[in-house]
Amino acid sequence: MGRLKFLLFGLLVCQEAAPLVENSTQSRLYTNQIQTYGCNVNDFYEFEWELVYALDRSMPQGCTCAKSSSSDSECNVFDCECTCDMSAGACDPNCCCDPDCLEVEVSRFEDSDIGCLLGERDPGFQQCYNAEGVNERYSMEVTGTSRQALDELLCVQADNTDIKGEYLADPGNFEGESSIFDEARGQKSFSYPNYVPGDSKERGSTTVYYRGDAMRVATGSFGGFLPMPTAGFDGQCLDTNYGHFLEPVRGNRCARVVQSDLGRWCGSTLDARRFANLMVCSEYKTTRGGCTKWVPVQLGRVSFRDPSTLEETPLRNSTGGAVLPSADFTPGSGCAFAAVSICYYIYHTPEGAIDKVFLDATLTNMSAFSAGLVHQSFSLEFLSTQRAGEVSAKTAAASGNAVLRGRSGNPGYVAGRPLLNARAADRPGGGQAKEAKEAMKARVPGLLVYGASPLCDDRMPLQVVNFGEDSISGCVLRLTYDNFTQMCSQTGPLVRSTGSSSGEVRVPKYLWVDEASAYIGKFGNADPLDASQWLKMTLEEQPDTPTLEPGLRSCKYLTTSLHFQFLVGHVGDVGNPQAKVIGARAYYGSEEVVFSSESGVQGIALTTTVSFVTIEEKEYAPYAPPPPPVLWSVPYDVFYPFDVSSARGRTSTMPLSLSVGAFSLFMAYFSTHQTSALAV
């Protein structure tokens, strides 16, 4: 399933000034920060071992069993209602069913123009009949409270079938069974869904921030709002774009064209201090003069990126506080401390006010000889000042929200979200828990593969594998004949062991897969604290050992490609299917390569592909809950003047609720006409 995405080849591109100083030492992660997003994220999610649990069931977390006679551990008929809850441990904007949202936040969502996001299918609605139309010959005309009572009793469900819904049969678990990809049902079928997010609506004059509101700053620059430059149609940064409340900005990159007058650009556009010397209005205001409380932007983490090695070093003063130097231009040298990355972190209260604002910045030196095109990235994250309830082992197992992270679906995967990836976590001290529960060391944000690059080297970018998106990327490995013979002979620094049991076959290090990190989240909300929510990807060994033919200057079975395949099935209600990874494998491809270069150096293309295959859904199982208990039988004409026939040949027995309703209808009608007779 999914969209085919081709990755283009691309390139990456001191004097002490009065700095801004934040004296307090800033930790890598902010309080209540979602660990998936931001400029300061770790390689893996952090968690506490005492919260580890094991559900070990087929029903995904966050769903409720629709089969009353089945326990959660055995349930295969389930409803997943809160699909808008995409952040574990944090309240999702306008997701009123999110258990991480406080009551005051839900109330604010309901009052906004956007309202509550639909996280489930619309419930069955009622259709009603008025009292006058029941029997035209003997009209049941009543007034007042009796009329209201009769109208309410004349309502029925539009869908009165005893079948609660149709549910997809579980497609099974193909963990470790990679042969499924060689069968017809494991082959590729394409579909290209188009997802267009909705826009926020204009809101009223209240001072409470609602989702989509622009955040005013106490300056005339940037149009008076918090800047969030984004790329225009030509890829260049537009400073007239703004950040909007509760709408994160991620993966946002744009370019600055500075082919001439680098000195002017260095002191203005490339200076990170212009994004730090701001104050944001704590409340929503339509004019800058109407704001009564301004929140200053505080420094979080500032680092310097070496333009040669791309390694980053924190910039701190003697007390450990972050230091943000101004960009400085030196003729003949270039621009020092030019901004390449700006990240805002905005804390907001449950009532909808901005409490604190932090800024992370990454700086670098830009040579005057290489000036021309500068790429910058800008991001915006929102963090809550308060979490909903205390985190415990019980709440962690119930909601899977102990580890603050972004979900790739709840529970089923959403197309375009990262494919969750992890390795088995090592318990501190090497000890074992009493119940031997295992946890996963999940990678942020998910499975990573090498992206596209003109040359294969250690500076190649990493590409996130997104669910449902097929991709192909590669690079060119430049080899001398000595390097070529070493690779074919399975020696040298350019190959690594696959970790197979034989330990003989070695592959190019740019195609190497860590066998220990081969776990994939079954659902988009897979929790690192529960190992049963992950499946292990099959890593197939290279079947043939490379063979060198010195006389022909060729190498047979040289590994030149790596292929990932993921099998996807759907479970749950037919009207609300949940995507689930039910199988995964990775295997290597080989070919014969001839070293034919006369210059002494030859390029060999190394390729990585990712493919998602959706298994065809054929089985649907309707589920009808058992009938409610019958308390007593009633005469066949109890509902006169209504015409009621027995459905599906059932006996003339009525549950308590219908019997009470019929009796109430009769008494209301009788008392009304009795009162009219007495009045006469």
Secondary structure, 3 states (H helix, E strand, C coil): CEEEEECCCCCCCCCCCCCEEECCCCCCCCCCCCCCCCCCCCCECCCCHHHCCCCCCCCCCCCEECCCCCCCCCCCCEECCCCCCCEECCCCCCCCCCCCCCHHHHHHHHHCCCCCCCCCCCCCCEEECCHHHCCCCCCCCCCHHHHHHHHHHCEEECCCCCCCEEEECCCCCCCCCHHHHHCHHHCCCCECCCCCCCCCCCCCCCCCCCCCCECEECCCHHHHECECCEECCCCEEECCCECECCECECCCEEEEECCCCHHHHHCCCCCCHHHHCCEEECCCCCCHHHCCCEEEEEEEEEEEECCCCCCEEECECCCCCEEECCCEEECCCEEEEEEEEEEEEEEECCCCCEEEEEEEEEEEEEECCCCCEEEEEEEEEEEECCCCCCCCHHHHHHHCCCCCEECCCCCCCCCCCECCEEEECCCHHHCCCCCCCCCEEEECCCCEEECCCCECCCCCCEEECECCEEEEEEEEEEEEHHHHHHHHCCCCCCEEECCCCCCCCEEEHHHCCCHHHCEEECCCCCCCCCHHHEEECEECCCCCCCEEEHHHCEEEEEEEEEEEEEEEEEEEECCCCEEEEEEEEEEEEEEEEECCCCCCEEEEEEEEEEEEEECCCCCEEEECCCCCCCCEECCCCCCCCCCCCCHHHCCCEECHHHHHHHHHHHHHHHHHHHHHHHHC
